[in-house]
Amino acid sequence: MRNALCFAALAWAGCGAAQAATPVQLSLPGVNLPASEQVTGVRLDLLYGKTQQVKGLDLPLFALSDTNDFTGLQLGLGLGAGRVRNHFKGIAVTLFNWHEGQDVGGNLGFVNYTRSVSGVNLGGIANVTGDVYGLNVAGLVNYTGGVRGLNFAPVNVSRGKALASIGFVNYADSATFQLGFFNATQHLEGIQIGLGNYAPNGILPVMPLVNFSKSF
């Protein structure tokens, strides 16, 4: 009986140790050293690393960092990229930011593929996101579900409501303010300023220079 109790105590202690957060981790394809699913400190990823939760500094080195929840700074080294499946809070600076849950903070990458961002998206090439509550800036294209803030890129496309869009070409299903060479929306709630403006509910459906919502 005593041996059984000792064995159970050791097993419980080992389980607790396995679940405890580690301050430092090296994450490789299929293995984490040490073997913990929680990191509170610094994590280095090589090629591919998957850990459930990271709080602190994450460094993907020529790697895809894969986490469920992340809080802190994610800094890609070389061709580093980051995937967060649930909640992200902090700043991500990688080649490719792939966030499938709720973001609070900022993303800086060549391409940002996000579901919902409260903060800032800065894409060297493109931002593809569901909803943005804040600033969305891209070197080429912003493609969003909706923007409660500002879209700023050569081409802005919103498959929902866009509060403000500035670019060469702006399209939104519903728009409050558009400034560009060519602006188009299915429902205008404010003003369009550009060489060509299209809005079925504007003063006229097609107007040069300025178009207003009839109810503006």
C-alpha positions in Angstrom: 0.0 0.0 0.0 2.8 2.4 0.9 4.6 1.7 -2.4 1.3 2.4 -4.3 0.9 5.7 -2.5 4.5 6.7 -3.2 4.0 5.8 -6.9 0.8 7.9 -7.1 2.5 10.9 -5.5 5.4 10.7 -7.9 3.1 10.4 -10.8 1.1 13.5 -9.6 4.3 15.5 -9.1 5.5 14.5 -12.6 2.2 15.6 -14.1 2.4 18.9 -12.3 5.9 19.5 -13.5 5.0 18.7 -17.1 2.2 21.3 -16.9 4.2 24.0 -15.2 5.3 27.0 -17.2 8.9 27.1 -18.3 10.9 30.4 -18.5 12.9 29.2 -21.6 12.0 26.9 -24.4 13.5 25.6 -27.6 10.7 24.5 -29.9 11.4 22.2 -32.8 9.2 20.1 -35.2 7.5 17.6 -32.9 9.4 18.4 -29.7 9.7 21.1 -27.1 12.8 21.4 -24.9 11.8 21.4 -22.0 8.5 19.6 -22.7 6.0 22.2 -21.4 2.9 23.6 -23.1 3.3 26.9 -21.3 6.1 29.4 -21.7 6.5 32.5 -19.5 9.7 34.0 -20.7 11.6 33.4 -23.9 10.9 30.9 -26.7 13.1 30.1 -29.7 11.5 28.3 -32.7 13.5 26.5 -35.4 11.7 25.4 -38.6 8.4 24.8 -36.8 7.4 25.0 -33.2 4.0 24.4 -31.5 3.3 25.4 -27.9 -0.1 26.0 -26.4 0.5 29.2 -24.5 3.3 31.8 -24.6 3.7 34.9 -22.5 6.8 36.9 -23.1 9.2 36.9 -26.1 8.8 34.5 -29.0 11.6 34.3 -31.6 10.8 32.2 -34.8 14.1 31.7 -36.6 13.4 30.6 -40.2 10.3 29.0 -38.6 6.6 29.1 -38.2 5.7 29.7 -34.6 2.3 28.0 -33.8 0.5 28.9 -30.5 -3.1 28.9 -29.2 -2.7 32.0 -27.1 0.0 34.6 -27.1 0.8 37.6 -25.0 3.9 39.7 -25.5 6.3 40.4 -28.4 6.7 38.0 -31.4 9.8 38.9 -33.4 10.6 36.9 -36.6 14.2 36.3 -37.4 15.1 35.4 -41.0 11.9 34.2 -42.5 10.1 33.9 -39.3 6.3 33.7 -39.3 3.6 33.5 -36.5 0.4 31.6 -36.2 -2.0 32.3 -33.3 -5.1 30.2 -33.2 -7.1 31.9 -30.4 -6.1 35.1 -28.6 -3.3 37.5 -29.4 -2.3 40.4 -27.2 0.9 42.4 -27.9 3.0 43.1 -31.0 3.9 40.8 -33.8 6.8 41.7 -36.2 7.2 38.8 -38.6 7.2 38.0 -42.3 3.7 36.6 -42.1 1.2 37.1 -39.3 -1.5 34.5 -39.3 -4.0 35.1 -36.5 -7.3 33.3 -36.4 -8.8 34.7 -33.2 -9.0 38.1 -31.5 -6.1 40.5 -31.7 -5.4 43.4 -29.3 -2.2 45.3 -30.2 -0.3 45.6 -33.4 0.9 43.5 -36.4 3.8 44.4 -38.7 4.5 42.0 -41.6 4.7 41.7 -45.3 1.3 40.0 -45.1 -1.1 40.1 -42.2 -3.9 37.5 -42.3 -6.1 38.2 -39.3 -9.7 37.7 -38.1 -10.3 40.7 -35.8 -7.9 43.4 -34.9 -8.3 46.1 -32.2 -5.2 48.3 -32.8 -3.0 48.5 -35.8 -2.3 46.4 -38.9 0.8 47.4 -40.9 1.3 45.2 -44.0 4.2 45.7 -46.4 2.2 44.1 -49.2 -1.3 43.3 -47.9 -3.7 43.0 -44.9 -6.5 40.5 -45.1 -8.7 40.6 -42.1 -12.3 40.2 -41.0 -12.8 43.3 -38.8 -10.4 46.2 -37.9 -11.0 48.5 -35.0 -8.2 51.1 -35.6 -5.6 51.6 -38.3 -5.2 49.4 -41.3 -2.2 50.3 -43.5 -0.8 48.3 -46.4 1.7 48.8 -49.2 -0.6 47.4 -51.8 -4.0 46.0 -50.7 -6.3 46.1 -47.7 -9.1 43.5 -47.9 -11.4 43.5 -44.9 -14.8 42.5 -43.7 -15.3 45.9 -42.0 -13.3 48.8 -40.7 -14.2 50.9 -37.7 -11.3 53.2 -38.2 -9.0 54.0 -41.2 -8.1 51.9 -44.3 -4.9 53.3 -46.0 -3.5 51.6 -49.0 -3.4 52.0 -52.8 -6.4 49.6 -53.0 -8.9 49.2 -50.2 -11.7 46.7 -50.4 -14.2 46.2 -47.6 -16.9 43.6 -47.7 -18.9 45.4 -45.1 -18.9 48.8 -43.5 -15.8 51.0 -43.8 -15.7 54.2 -41.7 -12.9 55.8 -43.6 -10.8 54.7 -46.6 -7.9 56.6 -48.3 -6.2 55.2 -51.4 -6.1 55.2 -55.2 -9.1 52.9 -55.4 -11.6 52.4 -52.6 -14.6 50.0 -52.5 -16.9 49.2 -49.5 -20.3 47.7 -49.3 -21.1 50.6 -47.0 -18.9 53.7 -46.6 -18.9 56.8 -44.5 -15.8 58.6 -46.0 -13.8 57.7 -49.1 -10.9 59.7 -50.5 -9.2 58.5 -53.7 -9.0 58.7 -57.5 -11.9 56.2 -57.8 -14.4 55.5 -55.0 -17.3 53.1 -55.1 -19.9 51.9 -52.5 -23.3 50.3 -52.5 -24.5 52.5 -49.6 -23.0 55.9 -48.9 -23.5 57.3 -45.4 -21.3 60.4 -45.8 -19.0 61.8 -48.5 -16.8 60.6 -51.4 -14.0 62.8 -52.8 -12.3 61.7 -56.0 -12.1 61.9 -59.8 -14.9 59.3 -60.1 -17.4 58.4 -57.4 -20.1 55.8 -57.5 -22.9 55.4 -55.0 -26.5 54.4 -55.8 -27.9 56.5 -53.0 -25.7 59.6 -53.7 -26.8 62.9 -55.1 -26.3 61.1 -58.4 -25.2 57.4 -58.8 -22.0 58.6 -60.6 -20.4 61.9 -59.7 -17.0 63.5 -60.5 -15.0 65.2 -57.7 -17.6 64.9 -54.8 -20.6 62.8 -54.0 -22.8 63.0 -51.0 -25.4 60.7 -49.5 -28.9 62.1 -50.1 -29.4 62.0 -46.3 -26.1 63.6 -45.4 
